[in-house]
Amino acid sequence: MPLTTVSRWVKVGEERHRVAGVTHDQRQDSVRRSRPGTAAHLHREPSNRFDPNAVAIFVNRKQVGYLQAETAARLAPRMDAGTVRFEAKVADVWSFESDDADEIWMMDLMLSRFEKRSVEVVHYSRMAQLTFQAAVDGVRSKILPTLKNAVVGTSRATDRVFQKFTGGDITLLWIMRGVAVVLLVGMIAAVVDALV
């Protein structure tokens, strides 16, 4: 079977991280409205004046915070080099009461990490051929006999006609002819039964 080697993004792990900076710049409302499972988007900020490794986090087009500095320092160089890609989603949102009796909303993020890997794949033309053959085999072995039995029942004469059109190497044309013959034989049998 002919194979081709291609480069694909392959999921290699997941990491859960606490979102930092959720109390700054009026982000609390966006954090509070976020729901677990919602997609989050990571945006590198190499020109951030506080941290050149900063990775901002957006949910529903609103910034909710940043990756923590230690995490950003580890991931940012790989993101910049294009050797890793992340898909993020909100893992959890919760609140607690601060010392000032204010309700503070927090968020955890689930990061799925993808890396480029070389994988071998079957040629599409061969895959199409195998898929077609599997469909043909399924039609020949299951669908056509079931259809024949439902329409005309079982008899040696119909079995011989049916076998003639469905035996050997079968193609889509022969499948259609076989179905047509089964339906035609069924109609003839119905007419003969009505006359007798």
C-alpha positions in Angstrom: 0.0 0.0 0.0 1.6 3.3 -1.1 2.3 5.7 1.8 3.2 9.4 1.9 5.0 11.2 4.8 3.4 14.5 5.7 3.8 17.0 8.5 0.8 17.4 10.8 -0.1 19.1 14.1 -0.4 16.3 16.7 -1.8 16.8 20.2 0.9 15.9 22.6 -0.5 17.0 25.9 -2.7 19.1 28.1 -1.9 21.5 30.9 -4.1 23.3 33.4 -3.1 26.9 34.3 -4.4 29.6 36.6 -5.1 32.8 34.8 -3.1 35.8 36.2 -4.2 39.5 36.2 -8.0 38.8 36.4 -8.6 41.7 38.7 -6.9 44.4 36.5 -8.4 46.7 33.9 -12.1 45.8 34.7 -11.6 42.2 33.7 -13.8 40.8 36.5 -17.0 41.0 34.6 -15.6 39.1 31.6 -14.2 36.5 33.9 -17.5 36.1 35.7 -19.4 35.7 32.5 -17.1 33.0 31.1 -18.3 29.4 31.2 -16.2 26.2 31.4 -15.6 24.7 28.0 -15.7 28.1 26.2 -12.9 28.6 23.7 -10.1 31.0 24.8 -7.5 32.6 22.5 -3.9 33.2 23.3 -2.2 36.3 22.0 1.6 36.9 22.3 2.6 40.4 23.5 6.4 40.5 22.8 6.3 44.3 23.2 4.6 44.2 26.7 6.5 46.7 28.9 6.3 44.5 32.0 7.1 41.1 30.4 8.4 40.4 26.9 7.1 36.8 27.3 3.6 37.9 28.0 0.7 35.8 26.6 -2.7 37.5 26.9 -5.8 35.4 27.2 -9.1 36.4 25.5 -12.5 34.8 26.0 -15.4 36.0 23.8 -13.2 38.7 22.4 -12.6 40.2 25.9 -9.3 40.0 27.7 -9.6 38.0 30.9 -5.9 38.1 31.9 -2.5 36.5 31.1 -0.7 33.3 31.5 1.4 33.3 34.7 4.9 34.7 34.2 6.6 31.3 34.7 4.4 29.6 32.3 4.7 32.3 29.7 8.5 32.3 30.0 8.5 28.5 29.2 6.0 28.7 26.3 6.5 32.0 24.6 9.8 31.1 22.9 8.3 28.0 21.4 5.2 29.9 20.3 7.4 32.5 18.6 9.4 29.8 16.9 6.3 28.2 15.6 7.3 24.8 16.9 4.2 24.5 19.1 0.6 25.5 18.9 -2.0 25.7 21.6 -5.8 25.4 21.8 -7.2 26.8 25.0 -10.5 26.6 26.7 -11.9 27.8 30.1 -11.5 24.9 32.5 -13.1 26.5 35.6 -14.5 29.8 36.9 -15.1 30.5 40.6 -15.3 33.3 43.1 -14.2 33.9 46.7 -14.7 36.8 49.1 -11.6 39.0 49.6 -10.5 40.5 52.9 -12.3 43.7 51.8 -15.6 41.7 51.4 -15.4 42.0 47.6 -16.2 39.1 45.4 -13.2 38.1 43.3 -13.6 35.9 40.3 -10.9 33.5 39.3 -10.3 31.3 36.2 -8.3 28.2 35.2 -7.5 27.5 31.6 -6.9 24.2 29.9 -4.2 24.3 27.2 -3.9 21.5 24.6 -0.4 21.5 23.2 0.2 20.5 19.5 3.5 19.9 17.9 4.4 19.2 14.3 5.1 15.6 13.6 5.8 13.6 10.5 3.2 10.9 9.9 2.7 8.4 7.1 -0.6 8.4 5.4 -2.2 6.3 2.7 -2.4 7.9 -0.7 -5.9 9.4 -1.2 -6.5 7.6 -4.4 -5.7 4.2 -2.7 -7.9 5.3 0.3 -10.8 6.1 -2.1 -10.3 2.8 -3.8 -10.4 0.9 -0.5 -13.4 2.9 0.7 -15.3 2.1 -2.5 -14.4 -1.6 -2.3 -15.6 -1.7 1.3 -18.9 -0.1 0.3 -19.3 -2.4 -2.7 -18.6 -5.4 -0.5 -21.1 -4.2 2.1 -23.8 -3.7 -0.6 -23.1 -7.0 -2.2 -23.0 -9.0 1.1 -25.7 -7.3 3.1 -27.9 -4.7 1.4 -28.7 -6.5 -1.9 -29.6 -9.9 -0.4 -31.8 -8.1 2.2 -33.5 -6.0 -0.5 -34.1 -9.1 -2.6 -35.6 -11.1 0.2 -37.8 -8.2 1.2 -39.1 -7.6 -2.3 -39.3 -11.1 -3.8 -38.7 -13.6 -1.0 -36.5 -16.5 -1.7 -36.7 -19.0 -4.6 -34.2 -20.8 -6.8 -35.1 -18.8 -9.9 -34.7 -15.4 -8.3 -31.5 -16.5 -6.5 -30.0 -17.5 -9.9 -31.0 -14.2 -11.5 -29.7 -12.3 -8.5 -26.5 -14.3 -8.4 -25.9 -13.6 -12.1 -25.9 -9.8 -11.6 -24.1 -9.6 -8.3 -21.4 -12.3 -8.5 -17.7 -11.8 -9.3 -16.0 -8.4 -9.5 -18.8 -5.9 -8.9 -18.9 -2.3 -9.9 -21.4 0.5 -9.2 -23.1 -0.2 -12.6 -23.6 -3.9 -11.7 -24.9 -2.8 -8.3 -27.5 -0.6 -9.9 -28.4 -3.3 -12.5 -28.7 -5.8 -9.6 -31.1 -3.6 -7.7 -33.1 -2.9 -10.9 -33.4 -6.7 -11.6 -34.5 -7.4 -8.0 -37.2 -4.7 -8.2 -38.3 -5.9 -11.7 -38.5 -9.5 -10.6 -40.5 -8.4 -7.5 -42.9 -6.5 -9.7 -43.4 -9.4 -12.1 -44.0 -11.7 -9.1 -46.6 -9.3 -7.7 -48.4 -9.2 -11.1 -48.3 -13.0 -11.4 -49.7 -13.4 -7.8 -52.5 -10.9 -8.6 -53.5 -12.8 -11.8 -53.5 -16.2 -10.1 
